[in-house]
Amino acid sequence: MSNDWKPATKAVHSGTRRSQYGEVSEAIFLTQGFVYETAEHAEARFISSGDDEFIYARYGNPTVAMFEERIAALEGAEDAFATASGMAAVSGALTSMLKTGDHVVSARALFGSCLYVLEEILTRYGVEVTFVDGANLDEWEAAIRPDTRAVFFESMSNPTLQLVDIEAVSALAHRNGATVVVDNVFSTPVYSKAIAQGADVVIYSATKHIDGQGRALGGVILGTREFIRKTVEPYMKHTGGSMSPFTAWIMLKGIETMGLRVRAQTASAAQIAQTLEGHPALSKVIYPGLESHPHHEVVMRQIGAGGTMLALELAGGKDAAFRFLNALKVGLISNNLGDAKSILTHPATTTHQRLSEEQRAELGISPGLVRVSIGLEDTADLIADFHQALDAAK
Ligand SMILES: *Cc1c(COP(=O)(O)O)cnc(C)c1O
């Protein structure tokens, strides 16, 4: 049965619902609503709807259900809820489960919008949030209390690629009955074993490697059937952050090629990191797959690969970083990641501009730091491009 399929088979077949036409490629059910044969049928469906019965696209839709089932099968989760963006998934997962007076412990190194949700929004509703250094287990242990309701972290942080040990933090959280919510974007669904390692809830921005071709925003919350249907679904369907059927179709087709793309991007990233390490214009090459990375052992144990992202620190600071970026001929200056096109970002002046200089320094976001998302171009072309741009940055 489909539960025994290997990931590559699940990625192209799981969740498929064929209409009476027997289409090969998944159909896009671009409809907001569904017709009931009789008033009695409508009444019955509002009381309880079966697997193939839908009410309204904000509540669910056949194309969206296909995406949810496929990504849940791949992740090894009981169920999934698809959302309009990665941030709708992060805010939906947390807000649906928390209430005034709850305590949350979170890693400090977060994507800017995740930090905003935890620091500015949840606290406004009386949720207490304690931030810790995600790589420091003593800090997690000291911060997690008997009344801690949830812990939150990015398993591989943006943009400095710090690893949080899912197994170790989950063990500390579960001792206190806290729910472990992992933003797993940088680890990707291809390498993730997060649920087996102890995560209760796994979140992806589907905008990144799942689409992988820069077309659409989307997100997904994965967890137990109980959590997804009893906690997340009522919140999402009434607050409106659901995924559109058209987006779900893009994401379904994205999943089919995601394994091939992410493995090729990872192999390329590893080769580029090795080649650039020790370059005189760079004070640091940060790539978890390198033995020099402080969390190399954790990343190999946790996902068995270094991932598709690296970070370069230009020795000449912001001016050198800008000269490097401006000299690129293949790599693009933008802020998506996981894309087929290689994308470079200067976090200090863009994604993390909102933070104070002290906060950036604490997170290792120096003026010379450049985040690199490796795409599907020929590795040799990327290496040549980075070398010529580093020469121009001198
Ligand atoms: C991009 C990203 C998000 C937000 O996803 P969107 O689809 O842009 O809303 C959340 N967490 C991480 C780690 C991300 O990289």
The ligand as a MOL file (V3000), in Angstrom:
LIG
                    3D

  0  0  0     0  0            999 V3000
M  V30 BEGIN CTAB
M  V30 COUNTS 15 15 0 0 0
M  V30 BEGIN ATOM
M  V30 1 C 10.3940 32.0990 3.7140 0
M  V30 2 C 10.3170 31.5740 5.0760 0
M  V30 3 C 9.1320 31.6910 5.8330 0
M  V30 4 C 7.9160 32.3930 5.3080 0
M  V30 5 O 7.3860 31.8260 4.1710 0
M  V30 6 P 6.4730 32.6550 3.1080 0
M  V30 7 O 6.0060 31.6040 2.1710 0
M  V30 8 O 7.3730 33.6880 2.4830 0
M  V30 9 O 5.3720 33.2900 3.8760 0
M  V30 10 C 9.1250 31.1640 7.1130 0
M  V30 11 N 10.2130 30.5610 7.6320 0
M  V30 12 C 11.3680 30.4280 6.9370 0
M  V30 13 C 12.5330 29.7440 7.5740 0
M  V30 14 C 11.4650 30.9270 5.6460 0
M  V30 15 O 12.6090 30.8100 4.9540 0
M  V30 END ATOM
M  V30 BEGIN BOND
M  V30 1 1 1 2
M  V30 2 1 2 3
M  V30 3 2 2 14
M  V30 4 1 3 4
M  V30 5 2 3 10
M  V30 6 1 4 5
M  V30 7 1 5 6
M  V30 8 2 6 7
M  V30 9 1 6 8
M  V30 10 1 6 9
M  V30 11 1 10 11
M  V30 12 2 11 12
M  V30 13 1 12 13
M  V30 14 1 12 14
M  V30 15 1 14 15
M  V30 END BOND
M  V30 END CTAB
M  END
